Structure formats: structure tokens, C-alpha cells
Amino acid sequence: MLMRVPLFVLTLSCVLAAHAACAQTPEAFYKGKTIDMMVGSEAGSGYDAYARLVANHLGKHIPGRPNIVVKQMIGAGGIVATNFLAKIAPKDGSVIGQVQNTVPFQPLVAPGGEQFDATKLGYIGSANSEVALTFTWHNSATKSLADLQKRETIMAGVIGSISANYAYALSDLTGAKIRLITGYAGAGQSMLALERGEIEGYPALFWSTFKTTKPDWIAQKKVNLLVQLALKKHPELLDVPLIFDFLKNEDDRAAAELLLAPQLAGRPFITPPDVPTERLTALRKAFFAMMADGEFKADADKRNMEVQLVTGEEIAAVVARAYATKPEIVAKVRRMSEAR
């Protein structure tokens, strides 16, 4: 005889099971488990390199010492992976992600296709922050931002990338006279064009990329570093001015802060929304401990990767501040990102 179980009993059982799972300590929950780390960029990319570095070391600092497996989920610059985390992935801390640093801000400045509320994602931390540099070749007459404000300077930029977007922002916010050539496929081709004398400079290259790909340019003083495009100076570049040094108008400063906010996030590790607070806290503490671990630092050095702690709390605060930006400033930043 088929027994019918009342619906309210099933519902109560599910509630009690969920409560029991949530009531577990982080150590009890993670012991014997595998965490899936969804990476929103292709294998071999800079983001993927940081994801795999972190995946190799984070687990031993999480209570219960779970394994961590990296899985690629590529599409729309990290939007596909973030949508998955927000809409489909379990909200229990067993699935985390690493996505492009523009993702939390994209619904605000370039909306289209997002299915998440960036202010409700969990931010674990980042193993680095980024500082972009505007620079010219050593023989260019433009050797400072003041020169760039007076003299038209030919630079390369890729439409839709920060190289073009930051060039437009420099022009709008500081009056920089940049003649942008957009025919090059990417930064690699642009650097070759710079060496050949086809262009004079480049609007935005990450310092971490600079150090690993063009260390001779720095050692031999082949470039003039004009300005840092970031929320704060890199500790190795204290003598290079920050864009905020040139912005006196509060609206311009607010626009620059919103535009550059992704750089502080570096290469952010996130959780879905609604992960139990104690598990997100455990993940954040583990990330902090990992960054101080000598084995982690040695591994990063071996891979020639710059590491610099950005806490989950710092990223969450920057995201919250961005979404509190006045609508007219948001509109201004959106205009800066449009191709011209």
C-alpha cells in the first residue's frame, strides 16, 4: 500500500535538513569536501594563473582542509560565471568563483546580460590589486602628464579595453591630448609599434604586466611613466603621480573613482549570495592566512607573480561605494567608455 506523506511533513523535513546544514561549523561542513572554483577566463590567462596559484594553497587554511578544483566557465568577460554563481550554484560555500575585476561594476557602468546583484555577492579577497600606467617612449617629447595636456601625443588603444577607455577618461578628466590609434589587435602589437616608432606611447598597461613582460624597458629607462591610473599609488611607484593629484573637481574625482574601482579588486574571488556568514568569514580568514604563508609567497615568486593582499571587506566596501554613486556621475562614466 502506497503511503502518502503530508506535504507539510516533507516541507518541515527539508527545513530541518537545511537548518542542520547551516548549523554545522565551517570545519564540519568543509571536512572531506571539494570546493569548485569557477574561473571566468580561459586557461593560461593571467586570471587563470592567479586562480590556480590560490587553489593550490587556500584549502589548507580553510577549516576542514577541503580540496579545491579549478573549473573554467568562460563567457561575456566573467558574466556567465557570475550569473551561474548567483542563479544556479549552491549557496552553501561549496562553490566559489574568480571573475574579471570589471564584473561587479558592469551592471552599473555597462549593463547588459547580468543576472546578479553585485552588492549581494560574497567577496573573499584578491591576491593582487592592479595599477595601470600611462607612458611614452623615451624619445617622445611628452615626458609628463603636464606635457600630455599641452601636446598631442600618438598612442595605441584597443576599443572596448582599458587602453581605449582610460585614454578617453584622461582626455575628459585632465584635458590630455591623446591621438588614439585603434588599429592594433592588442597590447603586444602596440608594444612592437612603440619600439618601431609608429606610436609614442600607451594609455594603460598594468604594472604587474610591465614588470613581467618588459623589465628591460624599466631597467634601461626606455619609457617615461606619466601617471598612475588607480585608486592609490603602487608602493613601488611612489615617485609617479596619481591621476587624483590632477583632479580638483569633486565630480571628476567621483567619476575617476568609479572608473578605476575595478583595479583595487585585482582578480577577485567571490561566493554566491546568501552563503552563511560564518562560512564566508572562514573563507576570508583563510585567504588572509594564505597570503601570509611563506609557501604561498615562494610559489608566487617562482611563477614570477606579484601578490598583494586585498581583503574581501575592502572589495565589498568599494563595490558598495560604487553603487552609491550619483546617477549623473554614473552617466558620465558610461559616456567615457563609449567608442569615439
VOGU-3710 file (C-alpha; in Angstrom, 3 decimals, decimal comma):
1> mlmrvplfvl> 0,000/0,000/0,000  1,378/3,408/-1,034  1,729/5,745/1,905  1,160/9,442/1,296  3,361/11,724/3,317  1,689/15,046/4,089  3,249/17,991/2,247  3,842/19,904/5,454  5,891/16,988/6,808  8,109/16,995/3,711
11> tlscvlaaha> 8,463/20,743/3,924  9,352/20,558/7,611  11,908/17,833/6,910  13,557/19,966/4,211  13,635/22,981/6,519  15,148/20,947/9,318  17,752/19,434/6,951  18,709/22,881/5,675  18,881/24,194/9,235  21,120/21,297/10,235
21> acaqtpeafy> 23,460/22,008/7,323  23,593/25,702/8,187  24,151/24,871/11,855  27,356/22,971/11,040  30,605/24,625/11,944  32,751/25,585/8,917  35,164/22,781/9,849  32,398/20,178/9,973  30,929/21,438/6,711  34,181/21,537/4,720
31> kgktidmmvg> 35,812/18,359/6,068  36,089/15,829/3,251  34,523/18,194/0,731  35,747/19,541/-2,603  35,216/23,221/-3,429  34,596/24,001/-7,090  36,317/27,211/-8,168  34,627/28,566/-11,301  37,029/30,731/-13,313  35,534/33,164/-15,801
41> seagsgyday> 38,546/33,358/-18,111  40,398/30,930/-20,335  43,153/28,576/-19,198  46,562/30,205/-19,448  45,283/33,738/-18,885  46,513/35,996/-16,096  43,293/35,471/-14,167  43,603/31,704/-14,543  47,199/31,844/-13,295  46,093/33,549/-10,080
51> arlvanhlgk> 43,159/31,158/-9,696  45,436/28,121/-9,888  48,002/29,674/-7,552  45,304/30,322/-4,945  43,654/26,918/-5,494  46,978/25,236/-4,677  47,217/26,888/-1,245  43,863/28,133/0,041  42,389/24,763/1,037  44,883/24,064/3,798
61> hipgrpnivv> 43,867/27,282/5,554  40,112/26,611/5,383  38,730/24,729/8,424  38,306/21,093/7,408  41,003/21,454/4,707  38,805/20,848/1,626  40,246/20,186/-1,820  39,796/22,934/-4,407  39,274/22,151/-8,092  39,525/24,829/-10,779
71> kqmigaggiv> 36,856/24,719/-13,484  36,670/27,082/-16,452  33,334/28,772/-17,161  34,133/31,251/-19,909  31,819/33,816/-21,419  30,997/37,533/-21,572  34,060/38,606/-19,600  33,084/36,724/-16,440  29,352/37,478/-16,584  28,438/33,864/-17,444
81> atnflakiap> 30,333/32,527/-14,413  28,878/35,161/-12,094  25,343/34,530/-13,342  25,900/30,837/-12,613  27,054/31,594/-9,077  24,110/33,897/-8,459  21,331/31,821/-10,005  22,342/28,124/-10,107  25,270/27,248/-7,839  24,642/26,020/-4,280
91> kdgsvigqvq> 24,625/28,906/-1,793  26,437/26,927/0,888  30,091/27,858/0,261  30,928/24,719/-1,716  31,236/26,701/-4,966  33,276/29,874/-5,315  34,457/31,838/-8,305  37,158/34,049/-9,676  35,959/36,586/-12,226  37,262/39,646/-14,017
101> ntvpfqplva> 37,507/42,696/-11,797  35,098/44,653/-14,000  32,255/42,192/-13,329  30,946/43,636/-10,033  30,750/47,091/-11,618  29,434/46,166/-15,056  25,717/46,262/-14,164  26,322/49,874/-13,149  28,521/51,243/-15,926  27,873/48,921/-18,891
111> pggeqfdatk> 24,693/46,929/-18,204  23,622/44,001/-20,353  23,043/40,327/-19,528  23,777/40,396/-15,800  21,566/38,315/-13,519  23,131/39,224/-10,204  23,174/41,971/-7,612  26,845/42,815/-7,121  26,216/44,190/-3,639  24,929/40,786/-2,508
121> lgyigsanse> 27,802/38,642/-3,749  30,283/37,428/-1,151  33,801/38,825/-1,608  36,584/36,595/-0,311  39,572/38,678/-1,405  42,133/39,153/-4,158  45,773/38,108/-4,336  46,702/41,343/-6,060  45,457/44,770/-6,992  46,251/46,458/-10,270
131> valtftwhns> 47,740/49,820/-11,138  47,633/50,942/-14,766  50,287/53,275/-16,143  50,180/55,799/-18,933  53,605/56,022/-20,528  55,568/57,225/-23,539  58,718/56,030/-25,274  61,924/57,585/-24,004  62,475/59,780/-27,079  58,976/61,293/-27,030
141> atksladlqk> 58,739/65,000/-26,207  55,870/64,072/-23,882  57,565/63,163/-20,621  54,887/64,069/-18,066  51,140/64,445/-17,796  51,654/68,205/-17,950  53,294/67,695/-21,350  50,401/65,447/-22,405  47,960/68,212/-21,515  49,804/70,594/-23,880
151> retimagvig> 50,995/68,394/-26,734  49,054/65,953/-28,914  50,665/62,554/-28,467  50,042/59,493/-30,634  49,103/56,404/-28,623  47,629/52,990/-29,405  44,450/51,696/-27,825  42,120/48,742/-28,256  38,420/49,616/-28,449  36,496/48,084/-25,552
161> sisanyayal> 39,608/47,619/-23,415  41,005/49,793/-20,640  43,650/51,107/-23,042  40,981/52,980/-25,001  38,616/53,646/-22,096  41,334/55,155/-19,932  42,598/57,241/-22,837  39,126/58,758/-23,173  38,971/59,278/-19,412  42,333/61,034/-19,358
171> sdltgakirl> 41,144/63,352/-22,113  37,812/64,064/-20,417  39,114/64,447/-16,878  42,535/66,060/-17,315  42,473/67,581/-20,785  45,161/65,177/-22,032  45,714/65,471/-25,784  45,816/61,855/-26,921  45,537/60,951/-30,581  44,372/57,361/-30,300
181> itgyagagqs> 45,234/54,799/-32,982  42,904/51,803/-32,631  44,070/49,547/-35,447  46,341/47,336/-33,340  44,979/43,997/-32,137  46,192/44,240/-28,566  48,886/45,322/-26,149  51,510/43,007/-27,680  51,207/44,555/-31,134  51,080/48,006/-29,591
191> mlalergeie> 54,365/47,436/-27,761  56,018/46,387/-31,033  54,637/49,521/-32,697  56,118/51,575/-29,887  59,562/50,059/-30,429  59,269/50,689/-34,183  58,414/54,327/-33,632  54,903/54,077/-35,105  53,374/55,475/-31,922  54,704/57,461/-28,956
201> gypalfwstf> 53,001/55,827/-26,025  50,285/53,686/-24,494  47,425/54,865/-22,273  47,126/51,988/-19,789  49,304/48,958/-19,061  49,208/47,132/-15,729  52,379/47,492/-13,672  52,344/43,739/-12,945  52,339/43,100/-16,718  55,033/45,717/-17,258
211> kttkpdwiaq> 57,390/44,058/-14,779  56,965/40,559/-16,157  56,925/41,301/-19,891  59,109/44,412/-20,262  61,534/44,552/-17,339  64,308/45,792/-19,638  62,256/48,855/-20,569  62,214/49,844/-16,915  65,820/48,934/-16,114  67,132/50,759/-19,203
221> kkvnllvqla> 64,771/53,744/-18,760  63,218/53,241/-22,176  59,871/54,679/-21,077  58,563/57,793/-19,370  55,974/56,896/-16,724  53,458/59,760/-16,835  50,694/58,882/-14,382  49,238/56,032/-12,341  45,615/55,177/-13,043  44,374/53,615/-9,808
231> lkkhpelldv> 42,694/54,470/-6,525  46,040/54,560/-4,745  49,713/54,511/-5,648  51,628/51,294/-6,048  54,273/51,057/-3,291  56,985/50,607/-5,936  55,950/53,754/-7,825  55,799/56,429/-5,179  57,551/58,956/-7,432  54,997/58,571/-10,262
241> plifdflkne> 51,970/60,881/-9,802  48,448/59,541/-9,305  45,608/60,745/-11,513  43,837/62,131/-8,443  46,733/64,570/-7,998  45,397/66,378/-11,085  41,672/66,294/-10,340  40,287/69,244/-8,385  36,620/68,993/-9,354  34,668/66,701/-6,998
251> ddraaaelll> 32,542/65,281/-9,820  35,677/64,439/-11,783  37,179/62,733/-8,724  33,974/60,746/-8,198  33,954/59,689/-11,866  37,590/58,598/-11,694  36,929/56,652/-8,506  34,087/54,739/-10,146  36,034/54,126/-13,362  39,115/52,844/-11,516
261> apqlagrpfi> 37,334/50,884/-8,768  37,830/47,516/-10,543  41,594/47,864/-10,256  41,550/47,666/-6,482  39,588/44,418/-6,799  42,500/42,985/-8,793  41,399/39,435/-9,587  38,530/38,918/-7,143  37,433/35,643/-5,591  33,712/35,599/-4,835
271> tppdvpterl> 30,906/33,436/-3,481  27,254/33,295/-4,453  24,880/35,498/-2,459  23,417/34,173/0,792  26,339/31,921/1,752  26,140/31,515/5,553  28,028/34,333/7,237  30,299/32,061/9,269  31,461/30,258/6,095  32,178/33,471/4,233
281> talrkaffam> 34,078/34,667/7,295  36,047/31,391/7,354  36,914/31,764/3,663  38,062/35,355/4,213  40,209/34,382/7,190  41,703/31,507/5,200  42,523/33,839/2,324  44,218/36,262/4,725  46,256/33,435/6,274  47,212/32,076/2,846
291> madgefkada> 48,596/35,457/1,775  50,910/35,448/4,793  52,041/31,854/4,193  55,686/31,534/3,204  54,950/28,582/0,911  52,358/30,634/-0,963  54,770/33,563/-1,360  57,557/31,281/-2,544  55,233/29,686/-5,107  54,180/33,130/-6,363
301> dkrnmevqlv> 57,840/34,188/-6,650  58,648/31,022/-8,587  55,858/31,862/-11,021  57,034/35,485/-11,208  53,625/36,667/-9,994  53,097/39,801/-7,951  50,977/39,236/-4,841  49,404/41,888/-2,676  46,510/41,256/-0,302  43,162/42,899/-0,941
311> tgeeiaavva> 40,655/41,736/1,669  37,102/40,731/0,904  35,908/43,515/3,160  37,871/46,071/1,106  36,356/44,832/-2,148  32,844/44,797/-0,683  33,308/48,377/0,536  34,470/49,589/-2,890  31,525/47,868/-4,571  29,059/49,393/-2,106
321> rayatkpeiv> 30,574/52,839/-2,599  30,356/52,458/-6,385  26,646/51,642/-6,238  26,066/54,713/-4,077  27,487/56,964/-6,827  25,210/59,769/-8,001  23,341/58,915/-11,237  24,842/61,855/-13,110  28,359/60,603/-12,307  27,442/57,096/-13,453
331> akvrrmsear> 26,159/58,575/-16,727  29,433/60,472/-17,130  31,480/57,292/-16,691  29,268/55,440/-19,157  29,958/58,134/-21,758  33,699/57,802/-21,150  33,543/54,107/-22,031  31,869/54,684/-25,391  33,946/54,289/-28,561  34,671/57,557/-30,381
//
